[in-house]
């Protein structure tokens, strides 16, 4: 249990200084009684005896919102790049185009902007545009592709009015959606049903 104590000390000191457990429960093999500890982890005399396992419960609503004290954006980006390189070496890498497509999901606020996607990929918007250009793609063409896919899914799979579909794929005006849809497919949205 000394190693466990060192881990908790490290977490409290560097990563999450206000870390305190809601409940600590040693789990034994059945021969020894189980005691619950209702003391915070920073209590001076924290021991768990000879437990085989240890269950620790935290108040997640506050803990998960805390920034990590040792977080480093440059290190995170380096790690992501190393992981991507290893995945590529193993044959599992997605192209930047596929990664952007996977991030273009329409939420309550619409589709993510180029800045939002770049932030999610841990690159600048300029770098993202350059990397997409290397594959002959742009953010706007990928967004149009995803909007078309989503519009077709809604037109063919639902009975929603065209105005509603236009709004769901990011158009505030049905006329603009209809023009874009005709540009993409050669026909009006109402003809696609």
N, CA, C and O of each residue as an XYZ file, in Angstrom:
772
protein
N       0.808     -1.204      0.000
C       0.000      0.000      0.000
C       0.856      1.276      0.000
O       0.335      2.374     -0.194
N       2.157      1.127      0.216
C       3.002      2.320      0.171
C       2.972      2.955     -1.208
O       2.929      4.179     -1.337
N       2.994      2.114     -2.244
C       2.958      2.641     -3.607
C       1.668      3.416     -3.828
O       1.671      4.464     -4.474
N       0.577      2.908     -3.298
C      -0.703      3.592     -3.419
C      -0.640      4.962     -2.740
O      -1.139      5.951     -3.278
N      -0.041      5.011     -1.587
C       0.108      6.269     -0.872
C       0.938      7.275     -1.656
O       0.630      8.467     -1.674
N       2.006      6.782     -2.312
C       2.843      7.669     -3.123
C       2.069      8.220     -4.314
O       2.217      9.389     -4.671
N       1.248      7.380     -4.924
C       0.434      7.832     -6.063
C      -0.522      8.928     -5.606
O      -0.645      9.962     -6.263
N      -1.190      8.707     -4.493
C      -2.126      9.711     -3.991
C      -1.408     11.005     -3.626
O      -1.907     12.100     -3.882
N      -0.228     10.862     -3.024
C       0.551     12.050     -2.672
C       0.906     12.837     -3.932
O       0.808     14.064     -3.951
N       1.311     12.139     -4.970
C       1.676     12.788     -6.234
C       0.452     13.475     -6.860
O       0.543     14.612     -7.325
N      -0.670     12.790     -6.867
C      -1.896     13.381     -7.417
C      -2.282     14.641     -6.654
O      -2.609     15.663     -7.257
N      -2.243     14.565     -5.345
C      -2.632     15.729     -4.536
C      -1.641     16.872     -4.702
O      -2.038     18.038     -4.710
N      -0.347     16.550     -4.835
C       0.659     17.603     -4.885
C       0.754     18.302     -6.215
O       0.851     19.528     -6.260
N       0.728     17.540     -7.321
C       0.995     18.136     -8.629
C      -0.238     18.245     -9.513
O      -0.438     19.260    -10.181
N      -1.046     17.229     -9.519
C      -2.110     17.156    -10.509
C      -3.416     17.755    -10.000
O      -3.975     18.659    -10.621
N      -3.893     17.257     -8.886
C      -5.168     17.710     -8.334
C      -4.987     18.034     -6.858
O      -5.238     17.178     -6.010
N      -4.558     19.249     -6.530
C      -4.201     19.575     -5.152
C      -5.363     19.461     -4.162
O      -5.123     19.239     -2.975
N      -6.601     19.603     -4.605
C      -7.744     19.530     -3.694
C      -8.397     18.157     -3.685
O      -9.554     18.025     -3.287
N      -7.664     17.129     -4.121
C      -8.212     15.787     -4.196
C      -8.584     15.272     -2.813
O      -7.749     15.234     -1.910
N      -9.818     14.884     -2.656
C     -10.288     14.278     -1.412
C     -11.316     13.224     -1.766
O     -12.180     13.450     -2.612
N     -11.225     12.091     -1.131
C     -12.149     11.001     -1.430
C     -13.445     11.187     -0.662
O     -13.469     11.686      0.463
N     -14.494     10.778     -1.299
C     -15.795     10.774     -0.647
C     -15.912      9.530      0.228
O     -16.493      9.566      1.313
N     -15.342      8.416     -0.272
C     -15.416      7.153      0.459
C     -14.259      6.257      0.050
O     -13.936      6.152     -1.133
N     -13.641      5.618      1.023
C     -12.554      4.676      0.772
C     -12.965      3.352      1.386
O     -13.322      3.295      2.563
N     -12.917      2.293      0.601
C     -13.384      1.009      1.109
C     -12.401     -0.094      0.730
O     -12.327     -0.478     -0.437
N     -11.647     -0.606      1.700
C     -10.789     -1.757      1.411
C     -11.639     -2.997      1.173
O     -12.645     -3.201      1.853
N     -11.246     -3.815      0.223
C     -11.978     -5.048     -0.049
C     -11.052     -6.217      0.253
O      -9.948     -6.312     -0.284
N     -11.514     -7.089      1.109
C     -10.704     -8.218      1.566
C     -11.175     -9.508      0.909
O     -12.137     -9.526      0.142
N     -10.480    -10.564      1.229
C     -10.764    -11.861      0.628
C     -11.939    -12.580      1.286
O     -12.195    -13.731      0.933
N     -12.643    -11.991      2.189
C     -13.783    -12.612      2.845
C     -13.486    -13.049      4.261
O     -14.410    -13.193      5.062
N     -12.220    -13.264      4.595
C     -11.866    -13.699      5.937
C     -11.710    -12.532      6.891
O     -11.837    -12.705      8.103
N     -11.440    -11.357      6.371
C     -11.206    -10.197      7.215
C     -12.373     -9.241      7.093
O     -12.961     -9.137      6.016
N     -12.724     -8.552      8.138
C     -13.834     -7.606      8.054
C     -13.495     -6.422      7.151
O     -12.332     -6.057      6.984
N     -14.524     -5.846      6.584
C     -14.364     -4.683      5.720
C     -14.744     -3.440      6.498
O     -15.809     -3.383      7.112
N     -13.868     -2.440      6.471
C     -14.161     -1.174      7.148
C     -14.236     -0.085      6.097
O     -13.446     -0.062      5.152
N     -15.176      0.803      6.265
C     -15.264      1.973      5.396
C     -14.547      3.120      6.081
O     -14.716      3.337      7.281
N     -13.759      3.845      5.335
C     -13.091      5.036      5.832
C     -13.817      6.235      5.257
O     -13.914      6.370      4.038
N     -14.317      7.088      6.088
C     -15.013      8.281      5.630
C     -14.136      9.511      5.783
O     -14.643     10.626      5.907
N     -12.829      9.315      5.776
C     -11.917     10.438      5.952
C     -11.362     10.873      4.607
O     -11.237     10.045      3.704
N     -11.028     12.136      4.448
C     -10.433     12.584      3.184
C      -9.044     11.998      3.006
O      -8.385     11.625      3.976
N      -8.608     11.922      1.759
C      -7.300     11.328      1.479
C      -6.150     12.140      2.055
O      -5.054     11.610      2.239
N      -6.377     13.404      2.340
C      -5.272     14.190      2.879
C      -5.206     14.125      4.404
O      -4.455     14.868      5.036
N      -6.005     13.223      4.987
C      -5.928     13.045      6.435
C      -4.548     12.497      6.785
O      -3.995     11.702      6.025
N      -3.985     12.903      7.913
C      -2.602     12.527      8.223
C      -2.378     11.036      8.419
O      -1.297     10.542      8.096
N      -3.350     10.303      8.931
C      -3.124      8.887      9.229
C      -4.035      8.026      8.375
O      -4.989      7.438      8.885
N      -3.756      7.944      7.100
C      -4.573      7.147      6.199
C      -3.939      5.782      6.018
O      -2.831      5.684      5.491
N      -4.621      4.720      6.447
C      -4.126      3.364      6.251
C      -5.275      2.491      5.781
O      -6.436      2.761      6.087
N      -4.952      1.447      5.039
C      -5.979      0.519      4.572
C      -5.706     -0.906      5.032
O      -6.427     -1.828      4.649
N      -4.693     -1.095      5.834
C      -4.428     -2.416      6.368
C      -3.939     -3.376      5.306
O      -3.107     -3.032      4.467
N      -4.481     -4.611      5.358
C      -4.007     -5.667      4.461
C      -5.029     -5.977      3.365
O      -5.191     -7.137      2.983
N      -5.697     -4.988      2.874
C      -6.719     -5.191      1.852
C      -6.100     -5.677      0.544
O      -5.002     -5.264      0.171
N      -6.823     -6.565     -0.147
C      -6.377     -7.024     -1.462
C      -6.714     -6.000     -2.536
O      -5.957     -5.826     -3.490
N      -7.827     -5.334     -2.386
C      -8.286     -4.334     -3.345
C      -8.684     -3.083     -2.593
O      -8.922     -3.117     -1.386
N      -8.753     -1.993     -3.308
C      -9.146     -0.747     -2.675
C     -10.092      0.001     -3.596
O      -9.780      0.254     -4.760
N     -11.236      0.345     -3.066
C     -12.219      1.120     -3.820
C     -12.204      2.536     -3.284
O     -12.314      2.758     -2.078
N     -12.065      3.504     -4.199
C     -12.057      4.909     -3.803
C     -13.114      5.620     -4.626
O     -13.136      5.511     -5.852
N     -13.975      6.338     -3.959
C     -15.018      7.094     -4.654
C     -14.776      8.577     -4.467
O     -14.464      9.041     -3.370
N     -14.929      9.324     -5.576
C     -14.742     10.769     -5.574
C     -16.035     11.440     -6.001
O     -16.869     10.838     -6.677
N     -16.189     12.672     -5.605
C     -17.299     13.485     -6.090
C     -16.918     13.953     -7.496
O     -16.245     14.972     -7.650
N     -17.341     13.222     -8.505
C     -16.893     13.454     -9.882
C     -17.332     14.797    -10.434
O     -16.633     15.376    -11.265
N     -18.455     15.297     -9.999
C     -18.957     16.537    -10.601
C     -17.963     17.678    -10.442
O     -17.867     18.525    -11.330
N     -17.227     17.728     -9.350
C     -16.229     18.777     -9.172
C     -14.860     18.335     -9.689
O     -14.143     19.128    -10.299
N     -14.501     17.095     -9.452
C     -13.179     16.592     -9.799
C     -12.939     16.626    -11.301
O     -11.843     16.976    -11.741
N     -13.945     16.269    -12.097
C     -13.771     16.209    -13.540
C     -13.681     17.587    -14.184
O     -13.222     17.706    -15.320
N     -14.109     18.623    -13.481
C     -14.037     19.980    -14.013
C     -12.721     20.668    -13.684
O     -12.437     21.737    -14.225
N     -11.921     20.085    -12.817
C     -10.669     20.706    -12.400
C      -9.606     20.581    -13.485
O      -9.436     19.505    -14.059
N      -8.889     21.661    -13.774
C      -7.775     21.537    -14.723
C      -6.634     20.749    -14.082
O      -6.432     20.798    -12.868
N      -5.912     20.041    -14.895
C      -4.779     19.261    -14.393
C      -3.600     20.215    -14.237
O      -3.193     20.882    -15.188
N      -3.065     20.268    -13.035
C      -2.006     21.222    -12.713
C      -0.745     21.054    -13.531
O      -0.043     22.032    -13.786
N      -0.442     19.843    -13.947
C       0.785     19.592    -14.703
C       0.537     19.535    -16.207
O       1.427     19.141    -16.961
N      -0.650     19.920    -16.653
C      -0.971     19.872    -18.081
C      -0.024     20.772    -18.866
O       0.343     21.857    -18.415
N       0.359     20.306    -20.037
C       1.267     21.062    -20.893
C       0.823     20.848    -22.333
O       0.907     19.733    -22.847
N       0.354     21.896    -22.986
C      -0.191     21.795    -24.341
C       0.849     21.302    -25.338
O       0.521     20.527    -26.237
N       2.091     21.736    -25.195
C       3.138     21.311    -26.122
C       3.432     19.827    -25.973
O       3.620     19.119    -26.962
N       3.470     19.362    -24.730
C       3.697     17.935    -24.495
C       2.536     17.122    -25.028
O       2.741     16.066    -25.625
N       1.307     17.604    -24.819
C       0.125     16.898    -25.319
C       0.180     16.775    -26.834
O      -0.108     15.710    -27.381
N       0.546     17.856    -27.518
C       0.632     17.820    -28.975
C       1.721     16.855    -29.430
O       1.535     16.127    -30.405
N       2.851     16.843    -28.733
C       3.935     15.935    -29.078
C       3.482     14.480    -28.908
O       3.794     13.625    -29.737
N       2.754     14.210    -27.839
C       2.277     12.847    -27.584
C       1.288     12.420    -28.657
O       1.345     11.293    -29.149
N       0.377     13.324    -29.019
C      -0.590     13.016    -30.080
C       0.150     12.698    -31.375
O      -0.193     11.734    -32.060
N       1.155     13.491    -31.717
C       1.914     13.257    -32.938
C       2.649     11.915    -32.890
O       2.693     11.194    -33.887
N       3.224     11.582    -31.736
C       3.912     10.294    -31.600
C       2.929      9.137    -31.740
O       3.234      8.130    -32.380
N       1.754      9.280    -31.143
C       0.733      8.233    -31.260
C       0.271      8.087    -32.703
O       0.098      6.971    -33.192
N       0.072      9.204    -33.382
C      -0.339      9.152    -34.790
C       0.737      8.491    -35.642
O       0.423      7.704    -36.535
N       1.989      8.798    -35.378
C       3.079      8.186    -36.130
C       3.114      6.677    -35.892
O       3.336      5.902    -36.822
N       2.896      6.269    -34.655
C       2.885      4.835    -34.337
C       1.692      4.142    -35.002
O       1.828      3.035    -35.524
N       0.531      4.790    -34.983
C      -0.634      4.222    -35.656
C      -0.381      4.105    -37.158
O      -0.747      3.104    -37.774
N       0.237      5.113    -37.738
C       0.553      5.071    -39.170
C       1.518      3.924    -39.469
O       1.364      3.213    -40.462
N       2.513      3.755    -38.598
C       3.478      2.663    -38.784
C       2.794      1.311    -38.740
O       3.194      0.384    -39.444
N       1.762      1.196    -37.911
C       1.019     -0.059    -37.780
C      -0.095     -0.203    -38.821
O      -0.742     -1.246    -38.910
N      -0.309      0.856    -39.606
C      -1.322      0.792    -40.655
C      -2.711      1.204    -40.213
O      -3.685      0.882    -40.893
N      -2.835      1.907    -39.092
C      -4.140      2.292    -38.584
C      -4.443      3.778    -38.747
O      -5.456      4.251    -38.233
N      -3.619      4.503    -39.427
C      -3.780      5.959    -39.472
C      -4.908      6.371    -40.410
O      -5.098      5.797    -41.482
N      -5.642      7.377    -39.972
C      -6.630      8.014    -40.819
C      -5.979      9.244    -41.429
O      -5.118      9.876    -40.817
N      -6.394      9.569    -42.624
C      -5.876     10.793    -43.218
C      -6.519     11.971    -42.497
O      -7.522     11.818    -41.801
N      -5.933     13.135    -42.674
C      -6.476     14.347    -42.066
C      -7.882     14.596    -42.591
O      -8.736     15.114    -41.872
N      -8.124     14.225    -43.849
C      -9.451     14.403    -44.441
C     -10.479     13.568    -43.679
O     -11.557     14.062    -43.349
N     -10.156     12.319    -43.400
C     -11.083     11.451    -42.655
C     -11.289     11.948    -41.229
O     -12.395     11.879    -40.692
N     -10.236     12.442    -40.630
C     -10.354     12.959    -39.268
C     -11.266     14.173    -39.221
O     -12.068     14.313    -38.298
N     -11.149     15.058    -40.214
C     -12.029     16.231    -40.267
C     -13.458     15.782    -40.511
O     -14.380     16.271    -39.859
N     -13.655     14.855    -41.443
C     -15.019     14.334    -41.696
C     -15.638     13.784    -40.404
O     -16.813     14.019    -40.122
N     -14.855     13.069    -39.643
C     -15.365     12.475    -38.404
C     -15.724     13.519    -37.359
O     -16.551     13.266    -36.483
N     -15.110     14.683    -37.448
C     -15.406     15.751    -36.485
C     -16.562     16.645    -36.915
O     -17.099     17.395    -36.100
N     -16.947     16.574    -38.177
C     -18.023     17.427    -38.682
C     -19.382     16.821    -38.354
O     -20.051     16.242    -39.210
N     -19.761     16.968    -37.114
C     -21.052     16.477    -36.617
C     -21.867     17.688    -36.210
O     -21.398     18.549    -35.465
N     -23.090     17.742    -36.707
C     -23.943     18.893    -36.415
C     -24.479     18.779    -34.990
O     -25.169     17.818    -34.650
N     -24.158     19.758    -34.174
C     -24.660     19.807    -32.804
C     -25.708     20.890    -32.665
O     -26.217     21.405    -33.660
N     -26.029     21.233    -31.438
C     -27.028     22.266    -31.181
C     -26.627     23.608    -31.780
O     -27.488     24.380    -32.200
N     -25.332     23.891    -31.824
C     -24.848     25.160    -32.357
C     -24.475     25.050    -33.829
O     -23.837     25.954    -34.369
N     -24.857     23.966    -34.486
C     -24.521     23.762    -35.892
C     -23.243     22.948    -36.033
O     -22.787     22.301    -35.091
N     -22.683     22.999    -37.225
C     -21.444     22.272    -37.489
C     -20.267     23.051    -36.898
O     -20.314     24.279    -36.820
N     -19.224     22.352    -36.486
C     -18.062     23.064    -35.931
C     -17.372     23.906    -37.003
O     -17.339     23.531    -38.175
N     -16.831     25.029    -36.595
C     -16.101     25.906    -37.512
C     -14.724     25.312    -37.790
O     -14.310     24.355    -37.136
N     -14.028     25.878    -38.750
C     -12.675     25.431    -39.049
C     -11.778     25.615    -37.829
O     -10.892     24.797    -37.582
N     -12.001     26.686    -37.063
C     -11.211     26.899    -35.847
C     -11.506     25.834    -34.796
O     -10.597     25.371    -34.106
N     -12.777     25.443    -34.673
C     -13.150     24.399    -33.716
C     -12.503     23.065    -34.084
O     -11.975     22.362    -33.222
N     -12.549     22.726    -35.366
C     -11.953     21.463    -35.821
C     -10.439     21.495    -35.612
O      -9.856     20.512    -35.155
N      -9.808     22.609    -35.942
C      -8.356     22.729    -35.752
C      -7.996     22.559    -34.283
O      -7.033     21.870    -33.947
N      -8.773     23.189    -33.414
C      -8.511     23.076    -31.971
C      -8.642     21.612    -31.522
O      -7.837     21.129    -30.725
N      -9.644     20.922    -32.031
C      -9.848     19.511    -31.669
C      -8.693     18.633    -32.155
O      -8.355     17.630    -31.526
N      -8.097     19.022    -33.276
C      -6.971     18.257    -33.828
C      -5.614     18.751    -33.321
O      -4.567     18.234    -33.712
N      -5.651     19.759    -32.445
C      -4.426     20.290    -31.828
C      -3.478     20.905    -32.848
O      -2.260     20.753    -32.756
N      -4.058     21.602    -33.821
C      -3.252     22.342    -34.795
C      -3.895     23.717    -34.986
O      -5.026     23.943    -34.554
N      -3.185     24.616    -35.620
C      -3.772     25.919    -35.930
C      -4.686     25.766    -37.143
O      -4.574     24.792    -37.888
N      -5.588     26.725    -37.340
C      -6.480     26.694    -38.500
C      -5.662     26.750    -39.791
O      -5.996     26.092    -40.777
N      -4.609     27.524    -39.774
C      -3.753     27.638    -40.955
C      -3.096     26.298    -41.297
O      -3.046     25.908    -42.464
N      -2.593     25.595    -40.278
C      -1.979     24.284    -40.500
C      -3.016     23.284    -41.005
O      -2.728     22.479    -41.890
N      -4.213     23.337    -40.443
C      -5.271     22.438    -40.894
C      -5.582     22.672    -42.367
O      -5.687     21.722    -43.142
N      -5.726     23.924    -42.749
C      -6.017     24.237    -44.154
C      -4.895     23.754    -45.069
O      -5.152     23.228    -46.152
N      -3.657     23.934    -44.631
C      -2.512     23.486    -45.430
C      -2.503     21.964    -45.579
O      -2.258     21.440    -46.666
N      -2.774     21.256    -44.470
C      -2.778     19.782    -44.528
C      -3.913     19.270    -45.404
O      -3.743     18.290    -46.130
N      -5.072     19.926    -45.340
C      -6.183     19.523    -46.204
C      -5.831     19.770    -47.675
O      -6.146     18.959    -48.545
N      -5.179     20.896    -47.934
C      -4.793     21.225    -49.308
C      -3.829     20.179    -49.877
O      -3.857     19.904    -51.076
N      -2.988     19.600    -49.038
C      -2.070     18.545    -49.491
C      -2.828     17.339    -50.021
O      -2.300     16.592    -50.846
N      -4.072     17.134    -49.556
C      -4.920     16.042    -50.021
C      -5.939     16.525    -51.050
O      -6.833     15.774    -51.440
N      -5.805     17.782    -51.491
C      -6.728     18.315    -52.482
C      -8.110     18.617    -51.927
O      -9.094     18.595    -52.666
N      -8.193     18.900    -50.631
C      -9.481     19.167    -49.995
C      -9.452     20.514    -49.297
O      -8.386     21.059    -49.011
N     -10.633     21.039    -49.028
C     -10.767     22.241    -48.213
C     -11.818     21.979    -47.159
O     -12.638     21.069    -47.288
N     -11.784     22.789    -46.113
C     -12.786     22.645    -45.059
C     -14.190     22.836    -45.627
O     -15.100     22.079    -45.287
N     -14.377     23.829    -46.481
C     -15.727     24.116    -46.999
C     -16.244     22.989    -47.892
O     -17.438     22.693    -47.867
N     -15.370     22.354    -48.682
C     -15.850     21.238    -49.507
C     -16.214     20.031    -48.638
O     -17.184     19.330    -48.922
N     -15.436     19.793    -47.583
C     -15.775     18.694    -46.671
C     -17.078     18.986    -45.932
O     -17.898     18.089    -45.736
N     -17.267     20.246    -45.520
C     -18.503     20.621    -44.847
C     -19.699     20.443    -45.786
O     -20.743     19.940    -45.370
N     -19.552     20.851    -47.042
C     -20.635     20.649    -48.013
C     -20.936     19.171    -48.195
O     -22.099     18.778    -48.289
N     -19.901     18.356    -48.246
C     -20.074     16.907    -48.398
C     -20.877     16.330    -47.225
O     -21.779     15.515    -47.420
N     -20.542     16.759    -46.025
C     -21.237     16.269    -44.828
C     -22.661     16.807    -44.785
O     -23.586     16.081    -44.420
N     -22.846     18.074    -45.156
C     -24.200     18.642    -45.202
C     -25.065     17.877    -46.203
O     -26.228     17.588    -45.921
N     -24.514     17.550    -47.355
C     -25.258     16.770    -48.347
C     -25.610     15.404    -47.779
O     -26.755     14.965    -47.893
N     -24.658     14.735    -47.179
C     -24.925     13.413    -46.589
C     -26.053     13.495    -45.571
O     -26.973     12.677    -45.584
N     -25.976     14.490    -44.685
C     -27.003     14.638    -43.654
C     -28.356     15.016    -44.256
O     -29.393     14.525    -43.812
N     -28.345     15.888    -45.264
C     -29.593     16.290    -45.917
C     -30.244     15.094    -46.608
O     -31.455     14.904    -46.498
N     -29.460     14.294    -47.314
C     -30.007     13.110    -47.981
C     -30.586     12.126    -46.974
O     -31.655     11.555    -47.190
N     -29.879     11.939    -45.892
C     -30.381     11.029    -44.848
C     -31.729     11.510    -44.318
O     -32.644     10.711    -44.123
N     -31.847     12.812    -44.086
C     -33.099     13.366    -43.560
C     -34.202     13.361    -44.618
O     -35.356     13.075    -44.299
N     -33.865     13.672    -45.869
C     -34.870     13.672    -46.935
C     -35.415     12.274    -47.205
O     -36.617     12.093    -47.396
N     -34.529     11.297    -47.218
C     -34.925      9.935    -47.576
C     -35.421      9.119    -46.386
O     -36.148      8.140    -46.559
N     -35.029      9.522    -45.182
C     -35.376      8.704    -44.021
C     -36.411      9.298    -43.092
O     -36.814      8.650    -42.126
N     -36.857     10.534    -43.363
C     -37.844     11.167    -42.486
C     -38.905     11.859    -43.329
O     -38.796     11.931    -44.554
N     -39.911     12.358    -42.669
C     -40.950     13.141    -43.338
C     -40.875     14.608    -42.916
O     -41.857     15.343    -43.015
N     -39.711     15.019    -42.448
C     -39.536     16.407    -42.033
C     -39.722     17.342    -43.221
O     -39.335     17.004    -44.340
N     -40.315     18.520    -42.989
C     -40.422     19.491    -44.080
C     -39.032     19.986    -44.496
O     -38.088     19.960    -43.706
N     -38.929     20.430    -45.730
C     -37.643     20.884    -46.273
C     -37.095     22.050    -45.454
O     -35.882     22.158    -45.275
N     -37.978     22.931    -44.949
C     -37.510     24.040    -44.105
C     -36.760     23.523    -42.877
O     -35.712     24.053    -42.508
N     -37.311     22.484    -42.253
C     -36.694     21.899    -41.065
C     -35.363     21.230    -41.411
O     -34.392     21.356    -40.665
N     -35.318     20.535    -42.518
C     -34.078     19.885    -42.952
C     -33.016     20.937    -43.244
O     -31.852     20.775    -42.876
N     -33.421     22.016    -43.907
C     -32.480     23.112    -44.193
C     -31.880     23.639    -42.898
O     -30.672     23.855    -42.809
N     -32.726     23.846    -41.894
C     -32.241     24.356    -40.604
C     -31.302     23.350    -39.941
O     -30.292     23.739    -39.355
N     -31.625     22.071    -40.029
C     -30.801     21.043    -39.384
C     -29.419     20.893    -40.009
O     -28.478     20.461    -39.343
N     -29.297     21.244    -41.272
C     -27.977     21.138    -41.911
C     -27.289     22.497    -42.018
O     -26.336     22.667    -42.777
N     -27.793     23.460    -41.242
C     -27.062     24.717    -41.084
C     -27.473     25.867    -41.974
O     -26.738     26.848    -42.084
N     -28.619     25.778    -42.608
C     -29.096     26.882    -43.451
C     -30.258     27.583    -42.761
O     -31.192     26.934    -42.291
N     -30.199     28.897    -42.704
C     -31.283     29.661    -42.080
C     -32.384     29.967    -43.081
O     -33.480     30.374    -42.696
N     -32.102     29.777    -44.354
C     -33.050     30.109    -45.416
C     -33.242     28.893    -46.327
O     -32.265     28.303    -46.788
N     -34.483     28.523    -46.581
C     -34.771     27.382    -47.458
C     -34.234     27.615    -48.866
O     -33.740     26.683    -49.502
N     -34.325     28.847    -49.359
C     -33.866     29.147    -50.720
C     -32.366     28.883    -50.871
O     -31.937     28.328    -51.882
N     -31.564     29.277    -49.874
C     -30.122     29.020    -49.932
C     -29.831     27.521    -49.888
O     -28.941     27.034    -50.584
N     -30.581     26.802    -49.073
C     -30.421     25.349    -48.998
C     -30.774     24.712    -50.340
O     -30.054     23.837    -50.822
N     -31.860     25.141    -50.930
C     -32.295     24.584    -52.213
C     -31.248     24.834    -53.294
O     -30.944     23.933    -54.077
N     -30.688     26.055    -53.349
C     -29.632     26.351    -54.324
C     -28.407     25.466    -54.106
O     -27.840     24.930    -55.059
N     -28.005     25.319    -52.845
C     -26.848     24.468    -52.539
C     -27.141     23.015    -52.903
O     -26.285     22.335    -53.470
N     -28.323     22.542    -52.586
C     -28.688     21.153    -52.868
C     -28.700     20.899    -54.372
O     -28.243     19.852    -54.831
N     -29.225     21.861    -55.143
C     -29.224     21.720    -56.609
C     -27.789     21.707    -57.138
O     -27.481     20.965    -58.071
N     -26.921     22.511    -56.556
C     -25.515     22.530    -56.964
C     -24.861     21.177    -56.676
O     -24.048     20.696    -57.465
N     -25.217     20.573    -55.552
C     -24.617     19.291    -55.172
C     -25.152     18.125    -55.994
O     -24.393     17.241    -56.390
N     -26.474     18.122    -56.253
C     -27.105     16.934    -56.831
C     -27.722     17.153    -58.210
O     -27.972     16.191    -58.936
N     -27.969     18.409    -58.574
C     -28.611     18.688    -59.859
C     -30.134     18.727    -59.785
O     -30.786     19.042    -60.781
N     -30.713     18.414    -58.628
C     -32.178     18.438    -58.458
C     -32.525     19.165    -57.171
O     -31.677     19.344    -56.296
N     -33.777     19.582    -57.063
C     -34.260     20.252    -55.851
C     -34.468     19.214    -54.746
O     -34.683     18.036    -55.032
N     -34.405     19.650    -53.488
C     -34.615     18.713    -52.374
C     -35.971     18.004    -52.443
O     -36.059     16.816    -52.132
N     -37.022     18.715    -52.844
C     -38.351     18.106    -52.896
C     -38.425     16.994    -53.951
O     -39.242     16.083    -53.822
N     -37.598     17.054    -54.972
C     -37.575     16.010    -56.009
C     -36.831     14.759    -55.540
O     -36.968     13.696    -56.147
N     -36.071     14.871    -54.500
C     -35.253     13.749    -54.004
C     -36.053     12.776    -53.161
O     -35.607     11.658    -52.903
N     -37.230     13.195    -52.732
C     -38.054     12.328    -51.868
C     -38.692     11.218    -52.625
O     -39.412     10.407    -52.042
